[in-house]
Amino acid sequence: MTWLLIVKSLLEALVAYLQLKNKSFYYDITQKSKTKQKEYIDEIEKLRASRDPNDADYADVVRGYLIAEKQYIKHLSTIYLKTPESGQNSNS
């Protein structure tokens, strides 16, 4: 009986560790995305301030990268923030 409790405790600890690792991984991804988005915004502002028509066109391209990055992180959020309960019947 004692061995069963030890195994159960080890499995619970492993599950808790993996959940923490998953949250840490998600946090790292979101922080990198925020940094990248800030870099895109800074680049767009710099290009817009130069008033060169070519720079304005390139700023539009960078804006597309910014939009894509925001969509990417939104997509990841829907994956990582799903809870096991979300697949169950919500009528109860």
PyMOL Python script that loads the backbone (N, CA, C, O; Angstrom):
from pymol import cmd

cmd.read_pdbstr("""\
ATOM      1  N   MET A   1       0.813  -1.186   0.000  1.00  0.00           N
ATOM      2  CA  MET A   1       0.000   0.000   0.000  1.00  0.00           C
ATOM      3  C   MET A   1       0.866   1.264   0.000  1.00  0.00           C
ATOM      4  O   MET A   1       0.535   2.241  -0.671  1.00  0.00           O
ATOM      5  N   THR A   2       1.957   1.248   0.739  1.00  0.00           N
ATOM      6  CA  THR A   2       2.850   2.393   0.815  1.00  0.00           C
ATOM      7  C   THR A   2       3.462   2.696  -0.545  1.00  0.00           C
ATOM      8  O   THR A   2       3.627   3.860  -0.910  1.00  0.00           O
ATOM      9  N   TRP A   3       3.799   1.650  -1.296  1.00  0.00           N
ATOM     10  CA  TRP A   3       4.380   1.843  -2.636  1.00  0.00           C
ATOM     11  C   TRP A   3       3.386   2.537  -3.560  1.00  0.00           C
ATOM     12  O   TRP A   3       3.767   3.367  -4.385  1.00  0.00           O
ATOM     13  N   LEU A   4       2.139   2.199  -3.420  1.00  0.00           N
ATOM     14  CA  LEU A   4       1.124   2.848  -4.253  1.00  0.00           C
ATOM     15  C   LEU A   4       1.032   4.342  -3.951  1.00  0.00           C
ATOM     16  O   LEU A   4       0.895   5.157  -4.864  1.00  0.00           O
ATOM     17  N   LEU A   5       1.106   4.693  -2.687  1.00  0.00           N
ATOM     18  CA  LEU A   5       1.058   6.104  -2.314  1.00  0.00           C
ATOM     19  C   LEU A   5       2.292   6.847  -2.824  1.00  0.00           C
ATOM     20  O   LEU A   5       2.192   7.991  -3.267  1.00  0.00           O
ATOM     21  N   ILE A   6       3.433   6.208  -2.763  1.00  0.00           N
ATOM     22  CA  ILE A   6       4.667   6.818  -3.268  1.00  0.00           C
ATOM     23  C   ILE A   6       4.575   7.034  -4.777  1.00  0.00           C
ATOM     24  O   ILE A   6       4.917   8.105  -5.278  1.00  0.00           O
ATOM     25  N   VAL A   7       4.115   6.021  -5.494  1.00  0.00           N
ATOM     26  CA  VAL A   7       3.970   6.137  -6.951  1.00  0.00           C
ATOM     27  C   VAL A   7       2.949   7.213  -7.297  1.00  0.00           C
ATOM     28  O   VAL A   7       3.169   8.008  -8.210  1.00  0.00           O
ATOM     29  N   LYS A   8       1.846   7.241  -6.578  1.00  0.00           N
ATOM     30  CA  LYS A   8       0.819   8.252  -6.822  1.00  0.00           C
ATOM     31  C   LYS A   8       1.382   9.648  -6.574  1.00  0.00           C
ATOM     32  O   LYS A   8       1.132  10.563  -7.359  1.00  0.00           O
ATOM     33  N   SER A   9       2.127   9.817  -5.507  1.00  0.00           N
ATOM     34  CA  SER A   9       2.732  11.114  -5.194  1.00  0.00           C
ATOM     35  C   SER A   9       3.740  11.527  -6.261  1.00  0.00           C
ATOM     36  O   SER A   9       3.793  12.693  -6.651  1.00  0.00           O
ATOM     37  N   LEU A  10       4.527  10.587  -6.725  1.00  0.00           N
ATOM     38  CA  LEU A  10       5.496  10.888  -7.782  1.00  0.00           C
ATOM     39  C   LEU A  10       4.797  11.303  -9.069  1.00  0.00           C
ATOM     40  O   LEU A  10       5.232  12.236  -9.744  1.00  0.00           O
ATOM     41  N   LEU A  11       3.716  10.612  -9.408  1.00  0.00           N
ATOM     42  CA  LEU A  11       2.971  10.969 -10.612  1.00  0.00           C
ATOM     43  C   LEU A  11       2.331  12.351 -10.483  1.00  0.00           C
ATOM     44  O   LEU A  11       2.333  13.128 -11.438  1.00  0.00           O
ATOM     45  N   GLU A  12       1.790  12.656  -9.321  1.00  0.00           N
ATOM     46  CA  GLU A  12       1.212  13.973  -9.098  1.00  0.00           C
ATOM     47  C   GLU A  12       2.281  15.062  -9.188  1.00  0.00           C
ATOM     48  O   GLU A  12       2.040  16.132  -9.747  1.00  0.00           O
ATOM     49  N   ALA A  13       3.456  14.784  -8.635  1.00  0.00           N
ATOM     50  CA  ALA A  13       4.559  15.746  -8.712  1.00  0.00           C
ATOM     51  C   ALA A  13       5.003  15.938 -10.160  1.00  0.00           C
ATOM     52  O   ALA A  13       5.305  17.058 -10.573  1.00  0.00           O
ATOM     53  N   LEU A  14       5.043  14.870 -10.921  1.00  0.00           N
ATOM     54  CA  LEU A  14       5.426  14.958 -12.327  1.00  0.00           C
ATOM     55  C   LEU A  14       4.415  15.786 -13.120  1.00  0.00           C
ATOM     56  O   LEU A  14       4.797  16.619 -13.941  1.00  0.00           O
ATOM     57  N   VAL A  15       3.139  15.556 -12.874  1.00  0.00           N
ATOM     58  CA  VAL A  15       2.094  16.325 -13.553  1.00  0.00           C
ATOM     59  C   VAL A  15       2.222  17.808 -13.209  1.00  0.00           C
ATOM     60  O   VAL A  15       2.134  18.661 -14.093  1.00  0.00           O
ATOM     61  N   ALA A  16       2.428  18.114 -11.935  1.00  0.00           N
ATOM     62  CA  ALA A  16       2.573  19.510 -11.512  1.00  0.00           C
ATOM     63  C   ALA A  16       3.800  20.150 -12.167  1.00  0.00           C
ATOM     64  O   ALA A  16       3.743  21.300 -12.602  1.00  0.00           O
ATOM     65  N   TYR A  17       4.897  19.412 -12.237  1.00  0.00           N
ATOM     66  CA  TYR A  17       6.119  19.917 -12.872  1.00  0.00           C
ATOM     67  C   TYR A  17       5.879  20.196 -14.351  1.00  0.00           C
ATOM     68  O   TYR A  17       6.288  21.241 -14.858  1.00  0.00           O
ATOM     69  N   LEU A  18       5.224  19.279 -15.042  1.00  0.00           N
ATOM     70  CA  LEU A  18       4.980  19.466 -16.472  1.00  0.00           C
ATOM     71  C   LEU A  18       4.028  20.633 -16.731  1.00  0.00           C
ATOM     72  O   LEU A  18       4.188  21.353 -17.717  1.00  0.00           O
ATOM     73  N   GLN A  19       3.046  20.826 -15.862  1.00  0.00           N
ATOM     74  CA  GLN A  19       2.156  21.972 -16.004  1.00  0.00           C
ATOM     75  C   GLN A  19       2.924  23.282 -15.811  1.00  0.00           C
ATOM     76  O   GLN A  19       2.723  24.244 -16.553  1.00  0.00           O
ATOM     77  N   LEU A  20       3.795  23.308 -14.817  1.00  0.00           N
ATOM     78  CA  LEU A  20       4.607  24.493 -14.578  1.00  0.00           C
ATOM     79  C   LEU A  20       5.548  24.754 -15.753  1.00  0.00           C
ATOM     80  O   LEU A  20       5.720  25.899 -16.172  1.00  0.00           O
ATOM     81  N   LYS A  21       6.142  23.714 -16.273  1.00  0.00           N
ATOM     82  CA  LYS A  21       7.042  23.842 -17.423  1.00  0.00           C
ATOM     83  C   LYS A  21       6.292  24.396 -18.627  1.00  0.00           C
ATOM     84  O   LYS A  21       6.812  25.247 -19.348  1.00  0.00           O
ATOM     85  N   ASN A  22       5.074  23.918 -18.846  1.00  0.00           N
ATOM     86  CA  ASN A  22       4.253  24.382 -19.954  1.00  0.00           C
ATOM     87  C   ASN A  22       3.930  25.874 -19.800  1.00  0.00           C
ATOM     88  O   ASN A  22       4.015  26.626 -20.771  1.00  0.00           O
ATOM     89  N   LYS A  23       3.564  26.302 -18.598  1.00  0.00           N
ATOM     90  CA  LYS A  23       3.265  27.710 -18.348  1.00  0.00           C
ATOM     91  C   LYS A  23       4.508  28.571 -18.530  1.00  0.00           C
ATOM     92  O   LYS A  23       4.433  29.676 -19.065  1.00  0.00           O
ATOM     93  N   SER A  24       5.642  28.064 -18.085  1.00  0.00           N
ATOM     94  CA  SER A  24       6.894  28.791 -18.246  1.00  0.00           C
ATOM     95  C   SER A  24       7.250  28.951 -19.721  1.00  0.00           C
ATOM     96  O   SER A  24       7.703  30.015 -20.143  1.00  0.00           O
ATOM     97  N   PHE A  25       7.048  27.907 -20.492  1.00  0.00           N
ATOM     98  CA  PHE A  25       7.310  27.948 -21.934  1.00  0.00           C
ATOM     99  C   PHE A  25       6.408  28.980 -22.598  1.00  0.00           C
ATOM    100  O   PHE A  25       6.868  29.774 -23.419  1.00  0.00           O
ATOM    101  N   TYR A  26       5.130  28.972 -22.247  1.00  0.00           N
ATOM    102  CA  TYR A  26       4.180  29.942 -22.807  1.00  0.00           C
ATOM    103  C   TYR A  26       4.577  31.361 -22.424  1.00  0.00           C
ATOM    104  O   TYR A  26       4.522  32.264 -23.259  1.00  0.00           O
ATOM    105  N   TYR A  27       4.972  31.567 -21.179  1.00  0.00           N
ATOM    106  CA  TYR A  27       5.389  32.892 -20.724  1.00  0.00           C
ATOM    107  C   TYR A  27       6.591  33.379 -21.533  1.00  0.00           C
ATOM    108  O   TYR A  27       6.623  34.533 -21.960  1.00  0.00           O
ATOM    109  N   ASP A  28       7.568  32.516 -21.743  1.00  0.00           N
ATOM    110  CA  ASP A  28       8.743  32.888 -22.532  1.00  0.00           C
ATOM    111  C   ASP A  28       8.356  33.290 -23.952  1.00  0.00           C
ATOM    112  O   ASP A  28       8.869  34.274 -24.486  1.00  0.00           O
ATOM    113  N   ILE A  29       7.462  32.535 -24.554  1.00  0.00           N
ATOM    114  CA  ILE A  29       7.019  32.846 -25.918  1.00  0.00           C
ATOM    115  C   ILE A  29       6.326  34.205 -25.953  1.00  0.00           C
ATOM    116  O   ILE A  29       6.589  35.013 -26.844  1.00  0.00           O
ATOM    117  N   THR A  30       5.443  34.461 -24.990  1.00  0.00           N
ATOM    118  CA  THR A  30       4.723  35.737 -24.996  1.00  0.00           C
ATOM    119  C   THR A  30       5.668  36.913 -24.749  1.00  0.00           C
ATOM    120  O   THR A  30       5.492  37.980 -25.336  1.00  0.00           O
ATOM    121  N   GLN A  31       6.651  36.728 -23.899  1.00  0.00           N
ATOM    122  CA  GLN A  31       7.605  37.812 -23.650  1.00  0.00           C
ATOM    123  C   GLN A  31       8.439  38.108 -24.899  1.00  0.00           C
ATOM    124  O   GLN A  31       8.683  39.271 -25.223  1.00  0.00           O
ATOM    125  N   LYS A  32       8.869  37.075 -25.586  1.00  0.00           N
ATOM    126  CA  LYS A  32       9.621  37.277 -26.835  1.00  0.00           C
ATOM    127  C   LYS A  32       8.745  37.958 -27.880  1.00  0.00           C
ATOM    128  O   LYS A  32       9.220  38.811 -28.629  1.00  0.00           O
ATOM    129  N   SER A  33       7.481  37.587 -27.932  1.00  0.00           N
ATOM    130  CA  SER A  33       6.566  38.201 -28.888  1.00  0.00           C
ATOM    131  C   SER A  33       6.360  39.682 -28.565  1.00  0.00           C
ATOM    132  O   SER A  33       6.343  40.514 -29.472  1.00  0.00           O
ATOM    133  N   LYS A  34       6.204  40.014 -27.296  1.00  0.00           N
ATOM    134  CA  LYS A  34       6.041  41.414 -26.912  1.00  0.00           C
ATOM    135  C   LYS A  34       7.272  42.231 -27.297  1.00  0.00           C
ATOM    136  O   LYS A  34       7.156  43.362 -27.768  1.00  0.00           O
ATOM    137  N   THR A  35       8.440  41.652 -27.093  1.00  0.00           N
ATOM    138  CA  THR A  35       9.677  42.329 -27.471  1.00  0.00           C
ATOM    139  C   THR A  35       9.735  42.546 -28.979  1.00  0.00           C
ATOM    140  O   THR A  35      10.093  43.627 -29.446  1.00  0.00           O
ATOM    141  N   LYS A  36       9.383  41.514 -29.730  1.00  0.00           N
ATOM    142  CA  LYS A  36       9.396  41.616 -31.183  1.00  0.00           C
ATOM    143  C   LYS A  36       8.382  42.647 -31.660  1.00  0.00           C
ATOM    144  O   LYS A  36       8.673  43.421 -32.571  1.00  0.00           O
ATOM    145  N   GLN A  37       7.197  42.669 -31.058  1.00  0.00           N
ATOM    146  CA  GLN A  37       6.183  43.645 -31.442  1.00  0.00           C
ATOM    147  C   GLN A  37       6.664  45.067 -31.167  1.00  0.00           C
ATOM    148  O   GLN A  37       6.442  45.972 -31.971  1.00  0.00           O
ATOM    149  N   LYS A  38       7.322  45.255 -30.030  1.00  0.00           N
ATOM    150  CA  LYS A  38       7.869  46.580 -29.702  1.00  0.00           C
ATOM    151  C   LYS A  38       8.921  46.991 -30.714  1.00  0.00           C
ATOM    152  O   LYS A  38       8.969  48.152 -31.120  1.00  0.00           O
ATOM    153  N   GLU A  39       9.761  46.059 -31.125  1.00  0.00           N
ATOM    154  CA  GLU A  39      10.779  46.364 -32.136  1.00  0.00           C
ATOM    155  C   GLU A  39      10.128  46.756 -33.457  1.00  0.00           C
ATOM    156  O   GLU A  39      10.578  47.691 -34.118  1.00  0.00           O
ATOM    157  N   TYR A  40       9.074  46.048 -33.844  1.00  0.00           N
ATOM    158  CA  TYR A  40       8.353  46.395 -35.073  1.00  0.00           C
ATOM    159  C   TYR A  40       7.745  47.796 -34.967  1.00  0.00           C
ATOM    160  O   TYR A  40       7.844  48.590 -35.903  1.00  0.00           O
ATOM    161  N   ILE A  41       7.127  48.092 -33.845  1.00  0.00           N
ATOM    162  CA  ILE A  41       6.505  49.405 -33.651  1.00  0.00           C
ATOM    163  C   ILE A  41       7.554  50.513 -33.712  1.00  0.00           C
ATOM    164  O   ILE A  41       7.344  51.545 -34.351  1.00  0.00           O
ATOM    165  N   ASP A  42       8.684  50.291 -33.043  1.00  0.00           N
ATOM    166  CA  ASP A  42       9.762  51.283 -33.072  1.00  0.00           C
ATOM    167  C   ASP A  42      10.276  51.493 -34.496  1.00  0.00           C
ATOM    168  O   ASP A  42      10.533  52.622 -34.912  1.00  0.00           O
ATOM    169  N   GLU A  43      10.420  50.406 -35.229  1.00  0.00           N
ATOM    170  CA  GLU A  43      10.897  50.494 -36.620  1.00  0.00           C
ATOM    171  C   GLU A  43       9.887  51.254 -37.491  1.00  0.00           C
ATOM    172  O   GLU A  43      10.273  52.083 -38.316  1.00  0.00           O
ATOM    173  N   ILE A  44       8.613  50.969 -37.305  1.00  0.00           N
ATOM    174  CA  ILE A  44       7.575  51.667 -38.073  1.00  0.00           C
ATOM    175  C   ILE A  44       7.617  53.164 -37.773  1.00  0.00           C
ATOM    176  O   ILE A  44       7.565  53.985 -38.689  1.00  0.00           O
ATOM    177  N   GLU A  45       7.710  53.516 -36.500  1.00  0.00           N
ATOM    178  CA  GLU A  45       7.754  54.934 -36.129  1.00  0.00           C
ATOM    179  C   GLU A  45       8.977  55.628 -36.720  1.00  0.00           C
ATOM    180  O   GLU A  45       8.889  56.760 -37.193  1.00  0.00           O
ATOM    181  N   LYS A  46      10.112  54.945 -36.689  1.00  0.00           N
ATOM    182  CA  LYS A  46      11.332  55.523 -37.254  1.00  0.00           C
ATOM    183  C   LYS A  46      11.186  55.727 -38.763  1.00  0.00           C
ATOM    184  O   LYS A  46      11.581  56.763 -39.297  1.00  0.00           O
ATOM    185  N   LEU A  47      10.618  54.737 -39.441  1.00  0.00           N
ATOM    186  CA  LEU A  47      10.446  54.843 -40.883  1.00  0.00           C
ATOM    187  C   LEU A  47       9.440  55.928 -41.251  1.00  0.00           C
ATOM    188  O   LEU A  47       9.652  56.670 -42.210  1.00  0.00           O
ATOM    189  N   ARG A  48       8.363  56.022 -40.507  1.00  0.00           N
ATOM    190  CA  ARG A  48       7.357  57.059 -40.778  1.00  0.00           C
ATOM    191  C   ARG A  48       7.937  58.459 -40.547  1.00  0.00           C
ATOM    192  O   ARG A  48       7.586  59.400 -41.258  1.00  0.00           O
ATOM    193  N   ALA A  49       8.808  58.597 -39.574  1.00  0.00           N
ATOM    194  CA  ALA A  49       9.399  59.899 -39.257  1.00  0.00           C
ATOM    195  C   ALA A  49      10.382  60.370 -40.329  1.00  0.00           C
ATOM    196  O   ALA A  49      10.634  61.569 -40.446  1.00  0.00           O
ATOM    197  N   SER A  50      10.937  59.451 -41.105  1.00  0.00           N
ATOM    198  CA  SER A  50      11.941  59.836 -42.101  1.00  0.00           C
ATOM    199  C   SER A  50      11.325  60.556 -43.293  1.00  0.00           C
ATOM    200  O   SER A  50      12.026  61.288 -43.990  1.00  0.00           O
ATOM    201  N   ARG A  51      10.040  60.368 -43.543  1.00  0.00           N
ATOM    202  CA  ARG A  51       9.292  61.019 -44.616  1.00  0.00           C
ATOM    203  C   ARG A  51       9.786  60.644 -46.017  1.00  0.00           C
ATOM    204  O   ARG A  51       9.428  61.304 -46.992  1.00  0.00           O
ATOM    205  N   ASP A  52      10.576  59.629 -46.123  1.00  0.00           N
ATOM    206  CA  ASP A  52      11.001  59.118 -47.430  1.00  0.00           C
ATOM    207  C   ASP A  52       9.914  58.179 -47.951  1.00  0.00           C
ATOM    208  O   ASP A  52       9.480  57.289 -47.219  1.00  0.00           O
ATOM    209  N   PRO A  53       9.459  58.355 -49.205  1.00  0.00           N
ATOM    210  CA  PRO A  53       8.396  57.483 -49.730  1.00  0.00           C
ATOM    211  C   PRO A  53       8.771  55.999 -49.702  1.00  0.00           C
ATOM    212  O   PRO A  53       7.916  55.146 -49.463  1.00  0.00           O
ATOM    213  N   ASN A  54      10.029  55.696 -49.944  1.00  0.00           N
ATOM    214  CA  ASN A  54      10.462  54.297 -49.890  1.00  0.00           C
ATOM    215  C   ASN A  54      10.377  53.760 -48.463  1.00  0.00           C
ATOM    216  O   ASN A  54      10.005  52.606 -48.249  1.00  0.00           O
ATOM    217  N   ASP A  55      10.721  54.595 -47.498  1.00  0.00           N
ATOM    218  CA  ASP A  55      10.633  54.180 -46.101  1.00  0.00           C
ATOM    219  C   ASP A  55       9.177  53.978 -45.684  1.00  0.00           C
ATOM    220  O   ASP A  55       8.869  53.090 -44.890  1.00  0.00           O
ATOM    221  N   ALA A  56       8.289  54.806 -46.224  1.00  0.00           N
ATOM    222  CA  ALA A  56       6.863  54.648 -45.919  1.00  0.00           C
ATOM    223  C   ALA A  56       6.355  53.310 -46.444  1.00  0.00           C
ATOM    224  O   ALA A  56       5.565  52.641 -45.779  1.00  0.00           O
ATOM    225  N   ASP A  57       6.805  52.920 -47.632  1.00  0.00           N
ATOM    226  CA  ASP A  57       6.412  51.621 -48.179  1.00  0.00           C
ATOM    227  C   ASP A  57       6.950  50.483 -47.322  1.00  0.00           C
ATOM    228  O   ASP A  57       6.251  49.504 -47.063  1.00  0.00           O
ATOM    229  N   TYR A  58       8.204  50.622 -46.883  1.00  0.00           N
ATOM    230  CA  TYR A  58       8.789  49.590 -46.049  1.00  0.00           C
ATOM    231  C   TYR A  58       8.087  49.534 -44.686  1.00  0.00           C
ATOM    232  O   TYR A  58       7.952  48.461 -44.099  1.00  0.00           O
ATOM    233  N   ALA A  59       7.638  50.698 -44.183  1.00  0.00           N
ATOM    234  CA  ALA A  59       6.899  50.726 -42.915  1.00  0.00           C
ATOM    235  C   ALA A  59       5.609  49.922 -43.048  1.00  0.00           C
ATOM    236  O   ALA A  59       5.186  49.261 -42.099  1.00  0.00           O
ATOM    237  N   ASP A  60       4.985  49.977 -44.220  1.00  0.00           N
ATOM    238  CA  ASP A  60       3.775  49.177 -44.449  1.00  0.00           C
ATOM    239  C   ASP A  60       4.090  47.685 -44.399  1.00  0.00           C
ATOM    240  O   ASP A  60       3.294  46.892 -43.895  1.00  0.00           O
ATOM    241  N   VAL A  61       5.243  47.312 -44.920  1.00  0.00           N
ATOM    242  CA  VAL A  61       5.660  45.908 -44.873  1.00  0.00           C
ATOM    243  C   VAL A  61       5.892  45.479 -43.421  1.00  0.00           C
ATOM    244  O   VAL A  61       5.455  44.408 -43.002  1.00  0.00           O
ATOM    245  N   VAL A  62       6.580  46.324 -42.669  1.00  0.00           N
ATOM    246  CA  VAL A  62       6.851  46.013 -41.264  1.00  0.00           C
ATOM    247  C   VAL A  62       5.539  45.943 -40.478  1.00  0.00           C
ATOM    248  O   VAL A  62       5.400  45.127 -39.567  1.00  0.00           O
ATOM    249  N   ARG A  63       4.584  46.797 -40.832  1.00  0.00           N
ATOM    250  CA  ARG A  63       3.263  46.745 -40.183  1.00  0.00           C
ATOM    251  C   ARG A  63       2.600  45.389 -40.435  1.00  0.00           C
ATOM    252  O   ARG A  63       1.921  44.851 -39.561  1.00  0.00           O
ATOM    253  N   GLY A  64       2.803  44.846 -41.631  1.00  0.00           N
ATOM    254  CA  GLY A  64       2.285  43.510 -41.924  1.00  0.00           C
ATOM    255  C   GLY A  64       2.923  42.455 -41.027  1.00  0.00           C
ATOM    256  O   GLY A  64       2.254  41.527 -40.572  1.00  0.00           O
ATOM    257  N   TYR A  65       4.227  42.605 -40.776  1.00  0.00           N
ATOM    258  CA  TYR A  65       4.914  41.682 -39.861  1.00  0.00           C
ATOM    259  C   TYR A  65       4.342  41.807 -38.451  1.00  0.00           C
ATOM    260  O   TYR A  65       4.162  40.810 -37.751  1.00  0.00           O
ATOM    261  N   LEU A  66       4.060  43.044 -38.046  1.00  0.00           N
ATOM    262  CA  LEU A  66       3.493  43.280 -36.721  1.00  0.00           C
ATOM    263  C   LEU A  66       2.126  42.620 -36.595  1.00  0.00           C
ATOM    264  O   LEU A  66       1.828  41.981 -35.586  1.00  0.00           O
ATOM    265  N   ILE A  67       1.307  42.773 -37.610  1.00  0.00           N
ATOM    266  CA  ILE A  67      -0.024  42.154 -37.597  1.00  0.00           C
ATOM    267  C   ILE A  67       0.099  40.635 -37.540  1.00  0.00           C
ATOM    268  O   ILE A  67      -0.631  39.974 -36.803  1.00  0.00           O
ATOM    269  N   ALA A  68       1.028  40.085 -38.323  1.00  0.00           N
ATOM    270  CA  ALA A  68       1.227  38.634 -38.318  1.00  0.00           C
ATOM    271  C   ALA A  68       1.694  38.140 -36.952  1.00  0.00           C
ATOM    272  O   ALA A  68       1.267  37.079 -36.495  1.00  0.00           O
ATOM    273  N   GLU A  69       2.562  38.900 -36.304  1.00  0.00           N
ATOM    274  CA  GLU A  69       3.050  38.514 -34.971  1.00  0.00           C
ATOM    275  C   GLU A  69       1.906  38.533 -33.951  1.00  0.00           C
ATOM    276  O   GLU A  69       1.811  37.646 -33.102  1.00  0.00           O
ATOM    277  N   LYS A  70       1.047  39.540 -34.039  1.00  0.00           N
ATOM    278  CA  LYS A  70      -0.093  39.612 -33.126  1.00  0.00           C
ATOM    279  C   LYS A  70      -1.048  38.447 -33.351  1.00  0.00           C
ATOM    280  O   LYS A  70      -1.584  37.892 -32.392  1.00  0.00           O
ATOM    281  N   GLN A  71      -1.263  38.072 -34.607  1.00  0.00           N
ATOM    282  CA  GLN A  71      -2.134  36.930 -34.905  1.00  0.00           C
ATOM    283  C   GLN A  71      -1.507  35.635 -34.404  1.00  0.00           C
ATOM    284  O   GLN A  71      -2.204  34.762 -33.887  1.00  0.00           O
ATOM    285  N   TYR A  72      -0.200  35.512 -34.556  1.00  0.00           N
ATOM    286  CA  TYR A  72       0.520  34.321 -34.100  1.00  0.00           C
ATOM    287  C   TYR A  72       0.369  34.141 -32.590  1.00  0.00           C
ATOM    288  O   TYR A  72       0.066  33.045 -32.116  1.00  0.00           O
ATOM    289  N   ILE A  73       0.582  35.214 -31.844  1.00  0.00           N
ATOM    290  CA  ILE A  73       0.506  35.090 -30.387  1.00  0.00           C
ATOM    291  C   ILE A  73      -0.937  34.880 -29.939  1.00  0.00           C
ATOM    292  O   ILE A  73      -1.179  34.209 -28.936  1.00  0.00           O
ATOM    293  N   LYS A  74      -1.887  35.437 -30.659  1.00  0.00           N
ATOM    294  CA  LYS A  74      -3.292  35.192 -30.337  1.00  0.00           C
ATOM    295  C   LYS A  74      -3.637  33.722 -30.562  1.00  0.00           C
ATOM    296  O   LYS A  74      -4.349  33.116 -29.762  1.00  0.00           O
ATOM    297  N   HIS A  75      -3.134  33.158 -31.646  1.00  0.00           N
ATOM    298  CA  HIS A  75      -3.358  31.741 -31.934  1.00  0.00           C
ATOM    299  C   HIS A  75      -2.740  30.863 -30.842  1.00  0.00           C
ATOM    300  O   HIS A  75      -3.369  29.919 -30.364  1.00  0.00           O
ATOM    301  N   LEU A  76      -1.512  31.182 -30.456  1.00  0.00           N
ATOM    302  CA  LEU A  76      -0.863  30.405 -29.391  1.00  0.00           C
ATOM    303  C   LEU A  76      -1.635  30.525 -28.077  1.00  0.00           C
ATOM    304  O   LEU A  76      -1.723  29.563 -27.313  1.00  0.00           O
ATOM    305  N   SER A  77      -2.184  31.693 -27.822  1.00  0.00           N
ATOM    306  CA  SER A  77      -2.948  31.881 -26.586  1.00  0.00           C
ATOM    307  C   SER A  77      -4.148  30.953 -26.542  1.00  0.00           C
ATOM    308  O   SER A  77      -4.473  30.405 -25.489  1.00  0.00           O
ATOM    309  N   THR A  78      -4.807  30.772 -27.678  1.00  0.00           N
ATOM    310  CA  THR A  78      -5.970  29.891 -27.686  1.00  0.00           C
ATOM    311  C   THR A  78      -5.563  28.444 -27.431  1.00  0.00           C
ATOM    312  O   THR A  78      -6.331  27.675 -26.853  1.00  0.00           O
ATOM    313  N   ILE A  79      -4.368  28.075 -27.857  1.00  0.00           N
ATOM    314  CA  ILE A  79      -3.894  26.706 -27.642  1.00  0.00           C
ATOM    315  C   ILE A  79      -3.444  26.506 -26.194  1.00  0.00           C
ATOM    316  O   ILE A  79      -3.859  25.550 -25.540  1.00  0.00           O
ATOM    317  N   TYR A  80      -2.601  27.401 -25.698  1.00  0.00           N
ATOM    318  CA  TYR A  80      -2.012  27.216 -24.377  1.00  0.00           C
ATOM    319  C   TYR A  80      -2.956  27.516 -23.231  1.00  0.00           C
ATOM    320  O   TYR A  80      -2.781  26.987 -22.133  1.00  0.00           O
ATOM    321  N   LEU A  81      -3.942  28.343 -23.463  1.00  0.00           N
ATOM    322  CA  LEU A  81      -4.830  28.719 -22.368  1.00  0.00           C
ATOM    323  C   LEU A  81      -6.079  27.857 -22.299  1.00  0.00           C
ATOM    324  O   LEU A  81      -6.963  28.114 -21.482  1.00  0.00           O
ATOM    325  N   LYS A  82      -6.161  26.837 -23.148  1.00  0.00           N
ATOM    326  CA  LYS A  82      -7.280  25.912 -23.053  1.00  0.00           C
ATOM    327  C   LYS A  82      -7.192  25.159 -21.739  1.00  0.00           C
ATOM    328  O   LYS A  82      -6.115  24.750 -21.307  1.00  0.00           O
ATOM    329  N   THR A  83      -8.333  24.986 -21.121  1.00  0.00           N
ATOM    330  CA  THR A  83      -8.379  24.201 -19.888  1.00  0.00           C
ATOM    331  C   THR A  83      -9.035  22.867 -20.198  1.00  0.00           C
ATOM    332  O   THR A  83      -9.817  22.771 -21.144  1.00  0.00           O
ATOM    333  N   PRO A  84      -8.735  21.846 -19.428  1.00  0.00           N
ATOM    334  CA  PRO A  84      -9.371  20.549 -19.663  1.00  0.00           C
ATOM    335  C   PRO A  84     -10.889  20.625 -19.576  1.00  0.00           C
ATOM    336  O   PRO A  84     -11.583  19.845 -20.227  1.00  0.00           O
ATOM    337  N   GLU A  85     -11.414  21.552 -18.783  1.00  0.00           N
ATOM    338  CA  GLU A  85     -12.855  21.673 -18.628  1.00  0.00           C
ATOM    339  C   GLU A  85     -13.515  22.260 -19.877  1.00  0.00           C
ATOM    340  O   GLU A  85     -14.721  22.098 -20.062  1.00  0.00           O
ATOM    341  N   SER A  86     -12.748  22.940 -20.739  1.00  0.00           N
ATOM    342  CA  SER A  86     -13.355  23.620 -21.887  1.00  0.00           C
ATOM    343  C   SER A  86     -13.962  22.658 -22.882  1.00  0.00           C
ATOM    344  O   SER A  86     -14.829  23.054 -23.660  1.00  0.00           O
ATOM    345  N   GLY A  87     -13.538  21.416 -22.885  1.00  0.00           N
ATOM    346  CA  GLY A  87     -14.089  20.432 -23.797  1.00  0.00           C
ATOM    347  C   GLY A  87     -15.318  19.742 -23.258  1.00  0.00           C
ATOM    348  O   GLY A  87     -15.973  18.987 -23.977  1.00  0.00           O
ATOM    349  N   GLN A  88     -15.650  19.995 -21.975  1.00  0.00           N
ATOM    350  CA  GLN A  88     -16.792  19.335 -21.367  1.00  0.00           C
ATOM    351  C   GLN A  88     -18.068  20.108 -21.627  1.00  0.00           C
ATOM    352  O   GLN A  88     -18.027  21.243 -22.101  1.00  0.00           O
ATOM    353  N   ASN A  89     -19.174  19.511 -21.324  1.00  0.00           N
ATOM    354  CA  ASN A  89     -20.468  20.109 -21.512  1.00  0.00           C
ATOM    355  C   ASN A  89     -20.604  21.329 -20.604  1.00  0.00           C
ATOM    356  O   ASN A  89     -20.410  21.220 -19.393  1.00  0.00           O
ATOM    357  N   SER A  90     -20.934  22.484 -21.170  1.00  0.00           N
ATOM    358  CA  SER A  90     -21.030  23.699 -20.377  1.00  0.00           C
ATOM    359  C   SER A  90     -22.442  23.970 -19.895  1.00  0.00           C
ATOM    360  O   SER A  90     -22.695  25.035 -19.333  1.00  0.00           O
ATOM    361  N   ASN A  91     -23.378  23.037 -20.097  1.00  0.00           N
ATOM    362  CA  ASN A  91     -24.757  23.235 -19.661  1.00  0.00           C
ATOM    363  C   ASN A  91     -24.940  23.005 -18.176  1.00  0.00           C
ATOM    364  O   ASN A  91     -25.999  23.330 -17.638  1.00  0.00           O
ATOM    365  N   SER A  92     -23.938  22.450 -17.488  1.00  0.00           N
ATOM    366  CA  SER A  92     -24.117  22.167 -16.064  1.00  0.00           C
ATOM    367  C   SER A  92     -23.747  23.330 -15.186  1.00  0.00           C
ATOM    368  O   SER A  92     -23.846  23.237 -13.963  1.00  0.00           O
TER     369      SER A  92
END
""", "prot")
cmd.dss("prot")
cmd.show_as("cartoon", "prot")
cmd.util.cbc("prot")
cmd.orient("prot")
